[in-house]
Amino acid sequence: MAGRAAKRVRPPTLLLRGFLLRCPRCGRRELFSGWFKPPDPCPGCGLTFNRDSDATVGWIIVNLGVTEIVFVALALAVVLITWPNVPWTGLTVVVVAVNALLPVLLVPFSRTVWAAIELLMDRMDGPARAP
């Protein structure tokens, strides 16, 4: 498996694997033993999902960023479609529910996507570079 882990993967493939809940480096499925607990490291290639506290902050930023993009797009779409008779009470209930539930649903996705982003930032799948 070491030969496969050392293979350079194209950026779109890394991100797609992250979106599909696969290991971004090797593409292994079934990474998660629970919704909130990823393996550490990946059983296929050894990729660590929590290298340091920055990794935790990173996947939380991805999670909340996606949540807020969905929130703004949904609210804006409802306002534009229903203007001038915007159902403010219903809209408020829906966007509060989106902001409460979506981050929970996105936890595993944001972890694997953040791991893909880290791989893209410093190419952890290649040999270590000398300082």
C-alpha positions in Angstrom: 0.0 0.0 0.0 3.0 2.3 0.4 3.4 2.6 -3.4 -0.2 3.7 -3.7 0.1 6.3 -0.8 3.2 7.8 -2.5 1.4 8.3 -5.8 0.6 12.0 -6.5 -3.2 12.5 -6.7 -4.7 15.3 -8.8 -6.4 18.1 -6.7 -9.9 17.5 -8.0 -9.6 13.9 -7.1 -8.5 14.8 -3.6 -11.4 17.1 -3.1 -13.9 14.6 -4.6 -12.8 11.9 -2.3 -13.2 14.2 0.6 -16.8 15.1 -0.5 -17.5 11.3 -0.8 -16.3 10.5 2.7 -13.2 8.7 1.4 -9.7 9.1 2.5 -8.4 11.9 0.2 -5.0 10.3 -0.1 -5.8 6.6 -0.9 -9.5 6.7 -1.6 -10.4 4.1 1.1 -14.1 3.9 2.1 -15.5 3.1 5.5 -13.3 5.5 7.4 -15.7 6.3 10.1 -16.6 4.1 13.1 -19.1 6.7 14.2 -20.6 10.0 12.9 -18.2 12.1 15.0 -15.2 9.9 15.3 -12.9 9.5 12.2 -10.1 6.9 12.2 -6.7 8.1 13.2 -4.8 7.3 11.1 -6.5 6.0 7.9 -6.3 2.2 7.9 -5.3 2.2 4.2 -2.5 4.8 3.9 -1.8 6.1 7.4 -3.2 9.6 6.8 -3.7 11.4 10.1 -6.9 13.4 10.3 -6.0 15.3 13.4 -2.3 16.2 12.9 -2.6 19.1 15.4 -5.1 21.6 16.8 -5.0 23.5 13.5 -6.7 20.5 11.8 -9.6 20.7 14.3 -10.0 24.5 13.6 -9.8 23.8 9.9 -12.6 21.3 9.6 -14.8 23.5 11.9 -14.2 26.4 9.6 -15.1 24.3 6.6 -18.2 23.1 8.4 -19.4 26.5 9.5 -18.5 28.1 6.1 -20.6 25.7 4.2 -23.5 26.1 6.7 -23.4 29.9 6.4 -23.3 29.7 2.6 -26.4 27.5 2.6 -28.1 29.8 5.1 -27.5 32.9 3.1 -28.4 31.3 -0.2 -31.6 29.8 1.2 -32.7 33.0 2.9 -31.9 35.1 -0.1 -33.8 32.7 -2.5 -36.9 32.7 -0.3 -36.9 36.5 0.0 -36.4 37.0 -3.7 -39.1 34.4 -4.7 -41.7 35.5 -2.3 -41.1 39.3 -2.4 -43.1 41.4 -1.3 -45.0 38.9 0.8 -42.1 37.2 2.6 -43.1 34.6 5.2 -40.8 36.0 7.8 -41.9 33.6 10.6 -41.5 30.5 8.5 -38.3 31.7 7.0 -36.9 32.4 10.5 -37.9 28.9 11.7 -36.3 27.2 8.6 -33.0 29.2 8.8 -32.6 28.6 12.5 -33.2 24.8 11.9 -30.6 24.9 9.0 -28.1 26.6 11.3 -28.7 24.1 14.1 -28.8 20.8 12.1 -26.6 21.3 9.1 -23.3 21.6 11.1 -24.1 18.3 12.8 -24.8 16.6 9.4 -21.6 18.0 7.9 -19.1 16.8 10.5 -17.7 13.8 8.7 -17.8 15.6 5.3 -16.0 18.6 6.7 -13.3 16.4 8.3 -12.5 14.6 5.0 -12.7 17.7 2.9 -10.3 19.5 5.3 -7.9 16.6 5.1 -8.0 17.0 1.3 -7.4 20.7 1.7 -4.4 20.0 3.9 -3.0 17.6 1.4 -3.4 20.3 -1.3 -1.7 22.9 0.9 1.4 21.0 1.8 1.2 17.8 -0.2 1.6 15.5 2.7 1.5 12.6 0.3 4.9 13.4 -1.1 8.3 13.1 0.5 9.3 15.5 3.3 11.0 18.6 2.0 14.2 19.8 3.6 13.9 23.2 5.4 
